[in-house]
Amino acid sequence: MTPEGVTFISPGQRPGHLFEYMAQVPANRIGYRVLPAYQLKVIQECITLIVFIVFSALWLGEGLWLRYLLSFALILSGAAVAFL
């Protein structure tokens, strides 16, 4: 099966993840030419964290509490160490 075919079968197993899958596969294929795999994984986790922050604030209606913002900032600053 072609990667394009898998792209459209996959959402049936995990609804709502079509865009995530469509962005990750080409990004990993293209990005691996430039960055090591561990740095690509760090970028992926940072993007996931940022999307979760926006989703939980806007869709779930949870506030952006200071302790959560600080903890997310620490995680993102820790991820920056992978690029030093």
Secondary structure, DSSP 4 states (H G I P E B T S, - for coil): --HHHHHHHGGGTSTT-HHHHHHHHHHHHHHTTTS-HHHHHHHHHHHHHHHHHHHHHHTS-----HHHHHHHHHHHHHHHGGG-
